[in-house]
Amino acid sequence: MAPQRSSSAWPLAAACACLMVYASLHPFTGWEWPTATDIRWWLLPVPKPRGVGQFDLVSNLLAYVPLGALLTGGLLRGGGRAWLAFAVAVGVSSGLSYVLETLQHLLPRRVPSIIDWSLNTAGAALGAVLMLVLHALGLLGHWQRWRERWLLRDRGAGLTLLLLWPFGLLFPPPLPFGLGHVLDRARDLLAEGLEDTAWDGWLGATATVSEPLAPGLEMLGVAAGLLAPCLLAYALTRPGPRRLVLPAGALLLGIAATTLSTALNFGPEHALTWWTPPVLPAIGVVAVVAVGLTWLPARASAAVALLVISFGVALVNIAPGDAYYAASLQSWEQGRFIRFHGLSQWIGWLWPWATLAYLLGRVAARDE
């Protein structure tokens, strides 16, 4: 019997579950334990009909569709029966929703509701049914055969990182395609944690960088950010000319995600304000390098990707934010994106670091 291949459905389902936790418990502040009179606080209330908007109904229904579909797909991929996959996926999704809705009792700014839980459960069931239909039509088998032609064995986690990359770009980075801008915030968080301790003030004041990066360094930073997903894709696939479609796909996804982010912040008429002079030569550099590395083995691709991502993260974390970047942060963190920005922000912060950890594992692993 052939060994069972890993499924990207599981890490994607874990990412969806993390999103559900964030969306349900945001802003994670103001926790209050129920009083003794709230003896039945674990029961979910039914809000007044006028308190439920159409957007809330639709969003609560659709939010759990991906989770139900991914859990069902993962179980089917593992050889589970259709009815069991449906029951487990819906049960796990419904249980997660109930726990999160119950925890909202502890957050005065959130309103738990049995309607939300019912819609979440219905959405998970809808996603499970859609996955069962795809399975019955044989489309999951086609996806499996496509994966076997393109991807090396046990690359589910890498494929998940690759699929998450464009979502990280939706949160405005200081450089186009430049993810991983987290060191300043990590330093501020650590300094805050050291207040009123023996180590208070050891980190000093945050350095303010006023001089922009030189055009050459900015171009290299943009190129590193765009080349990172290309090399990650090379680490997942077999060498050959078919790899040429991967950098083209990364370029299209990166441009689309960055343009969408800018349009959401400044309006459609300013959708391309991110396209600075260094971007075009950076794309040219990426095209040349990507073509030149087409025949590089997967392990060597992972090693080169480690160097490129490390270099890109270093440049991103010393790059000063411009006026557009500052305005974007204010719009996302204080404006209409307050509920959504957290997921994209965390992906943008952590994607390079998670990718570095994954690639280190690939370099150390035995090549197939």
Buried (B, 14 or more C-beta within 10 A) or exposed (E): EEEEBBBBBBBBBEBBBEBBBBBBBBEEEEEEEEEEEEEEBBEBBEBEEEEBEEEBEEBBBBBBBBBBBBBBBBBBBEEBEBEEBBBBBBEBBBEBBBEBBBBBBBBEEBBBBBBBBBBBBBBBBBBBBBBBEBBEEEEBEEBEEEBEEBBBEBBBBBBBBBBBBBBBBBBBBBBBBBBBBBBBEEBEEEBEEBEEEEEEEEEEEEEEEEEEBEEEBBBBBBBBBBBBBBBBBBBBBBBEEEBEEBBEEBBEBBBEBBBBBBBBBBEEEEBEBBBBEBBEBBBEBBBEBBEEBBEBEBBBBBBBBBEBBEBBBBBBBBBEBEEBBEBBBEBBEEEEBEEBBBBBBBBBBBBBBBBBEBBEEBBEEEEE
